[in-house]
């Protein structure tokens, strides 16, 4: 049976339409991916990936959602409201062990977002008594302030990175942790709380240390890279179901973020990202403070001058050193939980690290992008502690200060 020219044309048009619809479905993301972040400088990899169009480049539709606190991030990751988030590296470890959440709750660590760039800020009560990096004077400074009032320190989440840097510093300084108060405050609220005298010191990420100095509320006593150079800080942490059921989309998200991390480590781009971060929908802080500390220039406050960090400011890629999610890092943080009394007995370090760290997935992404994967389970040397061997944590705990 012969078909008329009109029918052939109609069928051809329908075929082209169906082909176009099918191609459109293949080229567009399957669903919107929600990533949370806290207003901190080190949310930059997510912000840069969004602003540079890198998520779209890799074929994923990502929405960034600003969150009020780390506890909110935890809850939304666990209940699936967020697929992933800019997150404290140690938060999944804290939550899983019951330190900072319901024991056994799983959040997965996909990659590290940055090294360095946190700090301990002391209030003006300590001006003239404790200077920059004068850890040996901190205990005497605390006692001097305690002669007038109670001393309280703040961190951002129990068992989180800021909590551990604070406790590590107190141990190095010889400050009895039971002699001071330790409270939890969300990062953007630190400066306001110090201004009204709710605490005498805090550990948080930038820009909230720089903002305290700029506003003459406190001064930068020590940066986290002065405790452990090139330490892991924030991570891309994802919901377990998303990691299991949307592996290809997660890999695309990771590729976009890795490309953003490389872009961020070009120092010529840091003024640009500071301008993005300063906006109300992101960090909402003075661009000058954001930019200065991103470039390693720390106006310390309290007439202490400016400290220039040349190779240990906040890094996001660092020739591939930053992003590998190492199991040895998990062992180190879990050991600190035992050391500082959060856990009464040593956990199964290996099992927890294997359950929560997606190092195999990262290795796949790294191979596809030509990014080096860093060796794991090697000794860790921090600046105020004995060498940590992740293969023999018990020996470390026997010799370290609490």
Order of alpha helices (4+ residues) and beta strands (2+ residues): alpha-beta-alpha-alpha-beta-alpha-beta-alpha-beta-beta-alpha-beta-alpha-beta-alpha-beta-alpha-beta-beta-alpha-alpha-alpha-alpha-beta-beta-alpha-alpha-alpha-alpha
